[in-house]
Amino acid sequence: MVYLAVNLGAKRCTLVKGRLLPGGRVSTELVHSFRNTKTVKDDGMVVLDAERVFAEIVLGLKKSGKVDYISVDSDGYDFILLDDGGNAVSECGSYPGDGSESKPDGENLFRKTGLKKAGDYLVYQLLKLKDLHPDILEKAAFLFSLSDYISYRLTGIMKHEYTFASVSGLLDPATRSWNHEMIDSLGLPVHLFTALSDPGSEVGTVSDEIASRIGCSPVVVLSHSYAPSSSAFATPEEERTLFLLAGDSFTLGYVDTSFKMDEEAMYSDISNEGDSDGSVRVTSSFSGLSLLRNLANESGVSLEELRFSAKESRLRGTFSTSESAFSTLSSIEEGIGVSGLSVGEAAAVLYHSIALTVRSILSDLKRISGREFAEIFVVGDGSQDPYLLDLIAMYAKLPVSSGAAEPAALGNIINQMVASGEIQPSMHGNTVRKASFITRYRRIE
C-alpha cells in the first residue's frame, strides 16, 4: 500500500508519501511542498486562498504517482461555510484573539467541554463572525474545517471529523457529538453542526474528475483535523508513556479513556482533546521553542550557537513558561529580577525554564491521572535538541525518547495504515517506535 499525507501547516504545506517496509519500519518521502500564504482582512480575519491550496494538492497528487490512500490534516482552526449548492459563502480562515471578552467564560467552557479557554476555538470564531457578518451565517448550510473541506473537494462527499469538533468549544464530551443546546443558546445555527466521524473513517474514493487529473483513484480517509492530534498519533499510545509535542509551543499529555473535568483538573490548567475509539488526550500547553528562536533572532545568532552558549553559561534564574513568555533579553532580565545577563545566560534561563515547566506539569498530570509515568516521548523540532532533552530527563527524573522531527506526516500515515487494515490498532505503538529512529536520554537522579 502507498499512502499520501497532506499536512496543511500554518506557514508550510507538505505532501509526504509513505509505505510500510518489511520488519515494520515506515519509509517516508516528501513529494511536494508549498507556502500557505495568508492575508489579514479589514475585519481582522486571517484568510488563506483555499482554491490555491486545493490546486497545489492536486498538483502534488499528480507528482506522487499511484497512491492507494490519502488523508489531510491542518493546523486546526481554519473553517469555511458553504451554501445549499456547495458554494463558499465565507472565506476560509480564522479570527485571531484570546476570546477573553467573549462568552462562554473559561470556567463554563471547561465545565461543558473540558477545554481551557483559548480564543482560537471555533465557538469564538463563529461568535465573532456573527457579530461582524450575520448575513454570512444566515446564508450558510454547511460548516467545514479546512481538512474536511479538502476531503469534500476531492470526493464530493461531505464528512466531518471528530477531533476538530473536540477542540471547537462546542462538543458534548459525554455524547461525543455537538452540544446543540449550547450552540442554540449562543444564537448559532444548529443545522451547521452535523454527525461526526472518527479519524481513520473512510470518506470515499476521489471523484472521477479528480482521478482523471491525477492518474489514480485513491481512497480518502479522515485524518486528525487538529494538527497536534495528528502529531500525537506519531507517539506510542501507552498507559505509562507521556507525549511531548515540542514545537514553538509545547504540549505535554497522556492518553486516557475519559475526560478529566473535575475541579482539580480545571485549576491545573489542563485541556481534554477527543480522539478515536473514545480515547482522550489530557494535555497542558506552554511556551517552548518560540522563546529560544526569538532570543536567537534578537541576538543575531543561530539556534546551535545559542544552545552552545547556554551550556557554557551559569544559570541565573528561572520562570514558568506556562505563565510567561519572556523571550527578549530585557524581558528575561525583568522576569527573573537580574540585570546584565549575557546572551548565553539568558539562553540558559530559557532552557532550564522550559525543562522545569515540563517537570511542573508532569506533577499535575500524575496527580490528575493517578499514574506513575515511565517515559516521555518527544516529537517535533524540540526532539532534535539533545541539550533540552537532557535537561528534561534530569528535571523530570524520567527517561526521554526522541521521535519524529515532523510528526504530523508520520501520524497521518500511520492513521491511514490502521484505516486500511495493513496494521492493527494494537501495532500502533510498535510501528511508531520502529518509524522514529529513536534516541534515548537517560534519567538522571
C-alpha positions as CSV (number, residue, x, y, z in Angstrom):
1,M,0.0,0.0,0.0
2,V,1.1,3.6,-0.7
3,Y,-0.1,6.4,1.4
4,L,-0.1,10.1,1.0
5,A,-0.2,12.5,4.0
6,V,-1.2,16.1,3.2
7,N,-0.3,18.4,6.1
8,L,-1.6,22.0,5.8
9,G,0.6,23.8,8.2
10,A,0.2,27.4,9.3
11,K,3.1,28.5,7.0
12,R,4.2,25.5,5.0
13,C,2.2,22.7,3.5
14,T,3.6,19.3,2.6
15,L,2.6,16.1,0.8
16,V,4.5,13.1,2.1
17,K,4.3,9.6,0.6
18,G,4.7,6.6,2.9
19,R,5.0,2.8,2.9
20,L,5.2,0.0,5.4
21,L,8.5,-1.8,4.9
22,P,9.4,-5.4,5.8
23,G,10.2,-5.6,9.5
24,G,7.6,-3.0,10.4
25,R,9.5,0.2,9.5
26,V,7.9,3.1,7.7
27,S,9.5,4.9,4.8
28,T,8.5,8.5,4.0
29,E,9.3,10.7,1.1
30,L,8.5,14.4,0.6
31,V,6.9,14.7,-2.9
32,H,5.6,18.3,-2.9
33,S,5.5,21.4,-0.7
34,F,4.2,25.0,-0.9
35,R,3.8,28.0,1.3
36,N,0.5,28.6,2.9
37,T,0.2,32.3,2.3
38,K,-2.3,34.1,4.4
39,T,-3.7,37.7,4.4
40,V,-5.4,39.8,7.0
41,K,-8.8,41.2,6.0
42,D,-10.2,44.6,7.2
43,D,-12.4,42.8,9.8
44,G,-9.3,41.0,11.3
45,M,-9.9,37.6,9.8
46,V,-6.8,35.8,8.7
47,V,-7.7,34.1,5.4
48,L,-6.0,31.7,3.0
49,D,-6.7,31.0,-0.6
50,A,-8.5,27.7,-0.4
51,E,-8.6,27.4,-4.2
52,R,-4.9,27.7,-4.5
53,V,-4.3,25.2,-1.7
54,F,-6.6,22.7,-3.4
55,A,-4.8,23.3,-6.8
56,E,-1.4,22.7,-5.1
57,I,-2.7,19.4,-3.5
58,V,-3.9,18.2,-6.9
59,L,-0.5,19.1,-8.4
60,G,1.2,17.2,-5.6
61,L,-1.0,14.2,-6.3
62,K,0.0,14.2,-9.9
63,K,3.6,14.2,-8.9
64,S,3.1,11.4,-6.4
65,G,2.3,8.7,-8.9
66,K,0.0,5.9,-7.8
67,V,-1.2,6.1,-4.3
68,D,-3.9,4.0,-2.5
69,Y,-4.9,6.2,0.3
70,I,-4.8,9.9,1.1
71,S,-5.6,11.9,4.2
72,V,-5.5,15.6,5.0
73,D,-4.7,17.3,8.3
74,S,-4.4,21.1,9.0
75,D,-3.3,23.4,11.8
76,G,-6.8,23.1,13.3
77,Y,-8.7,26.3,13.4
78,D,-9.4,27.5,9.8
79,F,-13.0,27.0,8.7
80,I,-15.2,27.7,5.7
81,L,-19.0,27.9,5.2
82,L,-20.9,26.7,2.2
83,D,-24.5,27.3,0.9
84,D,-27.0,24.6,-0.2
85,G,-25.3,24.2,-3.5
86,G,-21.9,23.6,-2.0
87,N,-20.6,27.1,-2.9
88,A,-18.5,29.1,-0.5
89,V,-20.3,31.9,1.3
90,S,-17.3,32.8,3.5
91,E,-13.6,32.9,3.0
92,C,-11.5,30.2,4.6
93,G,-9.7,31.3,7.6
94,S,-10.0,32.3,11.3
95,Y,-10.1,35.2,13.6
96,P,-7.1,35.6,16.0
97,G,-7.6,36.6,19.6
98,D,-7.8,35.3,23.1
99,G,-11.6,35.3,23.5
100,S,-11.2,37.0,26.8
101,E,-14.2,39.2,26.5
102,S,-16.4,36.5,24.9
103,K,-18.8,34.1,26.5
104,P,-18.8,31.3,27.4
105,D,-16.2,32.3,30.0
106,G,-13.3,30.0,30.9
107,E,-15.0,28.2,33.8
108,N,-18.2,27.5,32.0
109,L,-16.3,26.4,28.9
110,F,-14.3,23.9,30.9
111,R,-17.3,22.5,32.7
112,K,-19.2,22.0,29.4
113,T,-16.4,20.9,27.1
114,G,-13.3,20.0,29.1
115,L,-11.2,22.7,27.3
116,K,-9.3,25.6,28.9
117,K,-10.2,28.9,27.3
118,A,-8.4,29.9,24.1
119,G,-9.6,32.5,21.6
120,D,-8.8,30.2,18.6
121,Y,-11.6,27.8,19.4
122,L,-14.4,27.7,16.8
123,V,-17.0,28.9,19.2
124,Y,-15.3,32.3,19.5
125,Q,-14.6,32.4,15.7
126,L,-18.3,31.9,14.9
127,L,-19.4,34.4,17.6
128,K,-17.1,37.0,16.0
129,L,-18.4,36.2,12.6
130,K,-22.0,36.5,13.9
131,D,-21.2,40.0,15.3
132,L,-19.4,41.2,12.2
133,H,-21.3,39.4,9.3
134,P,-24.6,37.9,10.5
135,D,-25.7,37.7,6.8
136,I,-23.0,35.1,6.1
137,L,-24.2,32.8,8.8
138,E,-27.8,33.2,7.5
139,K,-26.7,32.0,4.1
140,A,-24.6,29.1,5.3
141,A,-25.9,25.5,5.1
142,F,-22.6,23.6,5.8
143,L,-19.6,24.2,8.1
144,F,-16.2,22.6,7.3
145,S,-12.8,22.5,8.8
146,L,-10.1,23.1,6.2
147,S,-9.1,19.5,6.1
148,D,-12.7,18.2,5.8
149,Y,-13.3,20.7,3.1
150,I,-10.4,19.5,1.0
151,S,-11.6,15.9,1.5
152,Y,-15.0,17.0,0.2
153,R,-13.5,18.7,-2.8
154,L,-11.5,15.5,-3.6
155,T,-14.5,13.2,-3.3
156,G,-17.7,15.2,-3.5
157,I,-18.7,13.5,-0.2
158,M,-19.4,15.5,3.0
159,K,-18.0,14.1,6.2
160,H,-17.0,15.8,9.4
161,E,-14.1,14.7,11.6
162,Y,-14.4,14.4,15.4
163,T,-11.1,15.8,16.7
164,F,-11.8,19.2,15.1
165,A,-15.1,19.3,17.0
166,S,-13.3,18.2,20.2
167,V,-11.3,21.5,20.2
168,S,-14.1,23.7,19.0
169,G,-15.6,24.6,22.4
170,L,-19.0,23.2,21.1
171,L,-18.7,19.5,21.8
172,D,-20.5,17.5,24.4
173,P,-17.9,15.1,25.8
174,A,-20.5,12.7,27.2
175,T,-22.1,12.0,23.9
176,R,-19.0,12.7,21.6
177,S,-21.3,14.9,19.5
178,W,-22.1,18.6,19.1
179,N,-23.7,20.3,22.0
180,H,-26.8,21.5,20.2
181,E,-28.3,23.0,23.3
182,M,-25.2,25.1,23.9
183,I,-25.0,26.1,20.2
184,D,-28.6,27.2,20.2
185,S,-28.2,29.2,23.4
186,L,-25.3,31.1,21.7
187,G,-27.5,32.1,18.8
188,L,-25.6,30.0,16.3
189,P,-27.3,28.0,13.5
190,V,-27.8,24.5,14.9
191,H,-28.2,23.0,11.4
192,L,-24.5,23.6,10.6
193,F,-23.4,21.0,13.2
194,T,-24.0,17.5,11.8
195,A,-22.8,14.0,12.5
196,L,-19.1,13.4,13.4
197,S,-16.8,10.5,12.4
198,D,-13.6,9.3,14.0
199,P,-10.2,9.9,12.3
200,G,-9.5,6.9,10.1
201,S,-13.1,6.8,8.8
202,E,-13.4,6.4,5.1
203,V,-14.8,9.4,3.2
204,G,-14.7,7.7,-0.3
205,T,-12.7,7.3,-3.5
206,V,-11.7,10.5,-5.3
207,S,-14.2,11.7,-7.9
208,D,-13.9,10.6,-11.5
209,E,-12.9,14.2,-12.4
210,I,-10.0,14.2,-9.9
211,A,-8.9,10.7,-10.8
212,S,-8.6,11.7,-14.5
213,R,-6.4,14.6,-13.5
214,I,-4.0,12.7,-11.1
215,G,-3.9,9.3,-12.9
216,C,-5.1,7.1,-10.0
217,S,-8.1,6.7,-7.7
218,P,-7.0,6.8,-4.0
219,V,-9.4,6.3,-1.1
220,V,-9.7,9.4,1.1
221,V,-9.8,8.8,4.8
222,L,-10.3,11.4,7.6
223,S,-7.2,12.4,9.4
224,H,-7.0,14.1,12.8
225,S,-8.2,17.5,11.6
226,Y,-6.4,19.2,14.6
227,A,-2.7,19.0,13.7
228,P,-1.4,18.5,17.3
229,S,-3.7,15.4,17.4
230,S,-2.1,14.1,14.2
231,S,1.3,14.8,15.7
232,A,0.4,13.0,18.9
233,F,-0.6,10.0,16.8
234,A,3.1,9.7,16.0
235,T,3.8,8.8,19.6
236,P,3.1,5.5,21.3
237,E,-0.4,5.4,23.0
238,E,0.8,3.5,26.1
239,E,-0.6,3.9,29.6
240,R,2.7,4.9,31.2
241,T,4.1,7.0,28.3
242,L,3.7,10.8,28.2
243,F,3.9,12.5,24.8
244,L,5.5,15.9,24.4
245,L,4.8,17.8,21.2
246,A,7.8,20.1,21.1
247,G,7.4,23.0,18.7
248,D,7.1,26.8,19.1
249,S,4.7,25.9,21.9
250,F,4.9,22.6,23.8
251,T,2.1,20.3,24.7
252,L,2.6,17.6,27.3
253,G,-0.1,14.9,27.9
254,Y,-1.2,11.3,28.0
255,V,-4.0,9.2,26.6
256,D,-6.9,8.3,28.9
257,T,-10.3,6.7,28.5
258,S,-12.4,9.6,29.8
259,F,-12.4,13.4,30.0
260,K,-10.9,14.9,33.2
261,M,-13.3,17.7,34.1
262,D,-13.3,17.9,37.9
263,E,-12.2,20.9,40.0
264,E,-8.7,19.7,40.3
265,A,-8.3,19.3,36.5
266,M,-9.9,22.7,35.9
267,Y,-7.5,24.5,38.2
268,S,-4.5,22.6,36.9
269,D,-4.7,24.3,33.5
270,I,-5.2,21.2,31.5
271,S,-7.4,20.5,28.5
272,N,-9.1,17.4,27.1
273,E,-8.9,16.7,23.4
274,G,-11.0,13.9,22.0
275,D,-9.5,11.1,19.8
276,S,-10.6,8.0,18.0
277,D,-12.3,5.0,19.7
278,G,-13.5,7.1,22.6
279,S,-10.0,7.9,23.9
280,V,-9.0,11.3,25.2
281,R,-5.7,13.2,25.2
282,V,-5.3,15.0,28.5
283,T,-2.9,17.8,27.9
284,S,-1.3,21.1,29.0
285,S,0.4,23.6,26.7
286,F,3.1,26.2,27.4
287,S,5.7,28.3,25.6
288,G,8.5,26.3,24.0
289,L,11.0,26.8,21.2
290,S,9.5,30.2,20.2
291,L,11.3,31.6,23.3
292,L,14.7,30.3,22.1
293,R,14.0,31.4,18.5
294,N,13.1,34.9,19.5
295,L,16.2,35.3,21.6
296,A,18.3,33.9,18.8
297,N,16.8,36.3,16.3
298,E,17.3,39.3,18.6
299,S,20.9,38.3,19.3
300,G,21.8,37.6,15.7
301,V,23.0,34.1,16.4
302,S,21.9,30.6,15.2
303,L,20.0,28.2,17.5
304,E,23.0,26.0,17.5
305,E,25.2,28.9,18.8
306,L,22.5,29.8,21.4
307,R,22.5,26.2,22.6
308,F,26.3,26.0,22.9
309,S,26.4,29.3,24.8
310,A,23.6,28.2,27.2
311,K,25.5,25.0,28.0
312,E,28.6,27.0,28.8
313,S,26.9,29.7,30.9
314,R,25.8,29.8,34.5
315,L,22.2,29.7,35.4
316,R,20.9,33.0,37.0
317,G,17.2,32.2,37.5
318,T,14.1,30.6,36.0
319,F,10.4,31.2,35.4
320,S,7.3,29.2,34.4
321,T,6.8,29.2,30.7
322,S,3.2,28.2,31.2
323,E,2.5,31.6,32.7
324,S,5.0,33.9,31.0
325,A,6.6,34.2,27.5
326,F,9.8,36.2,28.2
327,S,11.9,35.9,25.1
328,T,13.9,39.1,24.7
329,L,17.0,39.8,26.7
330,S,15.4,42.7,28.6
331,S,12.2,40.8,29.4
332,I,14.2,37.8,30.6
333,E,16.1,40.1,32.9
334,E,12.9,41.6,34.1
335,G,11.3,38.2,34.6
336,I,14.0,36.8,36.9
337,G,14.9,40.1,38.5
338,V,18.5,40.1,37.4
339,S,20.2,42.6,35.1
340,G,23.3,42.4,32.9
341,L,22.7,38.9,31.6
342,S,24.9,37.7,28.7
343,V,23.1,36.1,25.8
344,G,24.3,32.7,27.0
345,E,23.0,33.3,30.5
346,A,19.6,34.4,29.1
347,A,19.6,31.3,26.9
348,A,20.4,29.1,30.0
349,V,17.4,30.7,31.7
350,L,15.1,29.7,28.9
351,Y,16.4,26.2,28.5
352,H,16.1,25.4,32.2
353,S,12.7,27.2,32.5
354,I,11.2,25.1,29.7
355,A,12.5,21.9,31.3
356,L,11.3,22.9,34.7
357,T,7.9,23.7,33.3
358,V,7.8,20.1,31.9
359,R,8.5,18.9,35.4
360,S,5.8,21.1,37.0
361,I,3.1,19.9,34.5
362,L,4.2,16.3,34.9
363,S,3.5,16.6,38.6
364,D,-0.1,17.9,37.7
365,L,-0.7,15.1,35.3
366,K,0.5,12.5,37.8
367,R,-1.9,13.8,40.4
368,I,-4.9,14.1,38.0
369,S,-4.3,10.7,36.4
370,G,-3.2,8.7,39.5
371,R,-0.5,7.2,37.3
372,E,3.3,6.9,37.6
373,F,4.7,7.5,34.2
374,A,7.7,5.6,32.9
375,E,8.8,7.7,29.9
376,I,8.4,11.0,28.0
377,F,8.3,10.5,24.2
378,V,9.2,13.8,22.4
379,V,8.3,14.7,18.8
380,G,8.7,17.9,16.8
381,D,11.7,20.2,16.3
382,G,12.5,20.0,20.0
383,S,13.1,16.3,19.7
384,Q,16.3,17.2,17.8
385,D,17.8,19.3,20.6
386,P,19.9,17.0,22.8
387,Y,20.7,19.6,25.4
388,L,17.0,20.4,26.0
389,L,16.2,16.7,26.2
390,D,19.0,16.1,28.7
391,L,17.6,18.8,30.9
392,I,14.1,17.4,30.7
393,A,15.3,14.0,31.6
394,M,17.3,15.5,34.6
395,Y,14.4,17.6,36.0
396,A,11.6,15.1,35.3
397,K,13.6,12.1,36.5
398,L,12.3,10.1,33.6
399,P,13.9,8.6,30.5
400,V,13.2,10.7,27.5
401,S,12.9,9.2,23.9
402,S,13.1,11.4,20.8
403,G,10.8,10.6,17.9
404,A,10.0,12.2,14.6
405,A,11.0,15.8,13.9
406,E,8.0,16.3,11.6
407,P,5.4,14.1,13.4
408,A,2.2,15.3,11.7
409,A,3.0,13.4,8.5
410,L,4.1,10.3,10.3
411,G,1.0,10.3,12.5
412,N,-1.2,10.9,9.4
413,I,0.4,8.0,7.5
414,I,0.1,5.6,10.5
415,N,-3.6,6.6,10.8
416,Q,-4.1,5.6,7.2
417,M,-2.3,2.3,7.7
418,V,-4.7,1.5,10.6
419,A,-7.6,2.6,8.4
420,S,-6.6,0.3,5.5
421,G,-6.0,-2.7,7.8
422,E,-2.4,-3.0,6.9
423,I,-1.6,-2.7,10.6
424,Q,-3.8,-3.4,13.5
425,P,-4.5,-0.7,16.2
426,S,-2.6,-2.8,18.7
427,M,0.5,-2.4,16.5
428,H,0.4,1.3,16.6
429,G,2.9,1.9,19.3
430,N,5.4,-0.6,17.9
431,T,5.1,1.0,14.4
432,V,5.7,4.4,15.9
433,R,8.9,3.3,17.7
434,K,10.2,1.5,14.6
435,A,9.5,4.5,12.4
436,S,11.0,7.1,14.7
437,F,14.8,6.4,14.7
438,I,14.7,6.9,18.5
439,T,17.5,8.4,20.6
440,R,17.1,7.9,24.3
441,Y,18.2,10.3,27.0
442,R,18.7,8.7,30.4
443,R,17.0,9.6,33.6
444,I,19.4,11.5,35.9
445,E,18.8,11.3,39.7
